[in-house]
């Protein structure tokens, strides 16, 4: 079976280098939802060298900062699970008090209907510019 994170992402790539990429999942319930994906097929954080761990987390933190600046969420959730896809990646999920699952995990049963909308093109450009500037 081919690992879905080892192939070209079907999602919009906001930023990429030879080590990792940032993709915009932009879920209708979670506008701005991003994923930081390691390029190499590595399963766990402890499989990385210490400097690689630091590098990956710097990207995760820059994505968090960019999302905070652009979409102004009430909270950011960071998650690295990989049970279904054992390829190192981090979810960076903007959360809003009015989202369908808040305050629970976005995988929990919905608490209410969501009225969120996908990021518009202006917000995507702001996010892209913010990431490009901070990750340059």
BELKATA-V508971 format. One record per residue. N is the residue number from 1. RES is the residue in one letter. D_LAST is the distance of its C-alpha to the last C-alpha in whole Angstrom. Layout:
N	RES	D_LAST
N	RES	D_LAST
//
This chain:
1	X	35
2	X	31
3	X	28
4	X	27
5	X	23
6	X	24
7	X	24
8	X	22
9	X	21
10	X	24
11	X	21
12	X	19
13	X	15
14	X	13
15	X	10
16	X	10
17	X	10
18	X	13
19	X	13
20	X	13
21	X	13
22	X	13
23	X	16
24	X	18
25	X	22
26	X	23
27	X	26
28	X	29
29	X	30
30	X	26
31	X	24
32	X	20
33	X	21
34	X	18
35	X	18
36	X	16
37	X	17
38	X	17
39	X	18
40	X	21
41	X	24
42	X	24
43	X	26
44	X	26
45	X	23
46	X	26
47	X	26
48	X	22
49	X	22
50	X	21
51	X	18
52	X	17
53	X	18
54	X	16
55	X	13
56	X	14
57	X	15
58	X	12
59	X	11
60	X	14
61	X	14
62	X	11
63	X	13
64	X	16
65	X	15
66	X	13
67	X	17
68	X	19
69	X	17
70	X	18
71	X	21
72	X	23
73	X	24
74	X	27
75	X	26
76	X	23
77	X	24
78	X	22
79	X	24
80	X	24
81	X	27
82	X	28
83	X	31
84	X	32
85	X	29
86	X	28
87	X	25
88	X	22
89	X	20
90	X	20
91	X	21
92	X	20
93	X	22
94	X	23
95	X	27
96	X	29
97	X	32
98	X	34
99	X	32
100	X	35
101	X	34
102	X	33
103	X	34
104	X	34
105	X	32
106	X	31
107	X	33
108	X	36
109	X	39
110	X	38
111	X	39
112	X	40
113	X	39
114	X	35
115	X	35
116	X	31
117	X	29
118	X	26
119	X	23
120	X	24
121	X	22
122	X	21
123	X	20
124	X	18
125	X	16
126	X	15
127	X	14
128	X	12
129	X	10
130	X	10
131	X	8
132	X	6
133	X	6
134	X	6
135	X	4
136	X	0
//
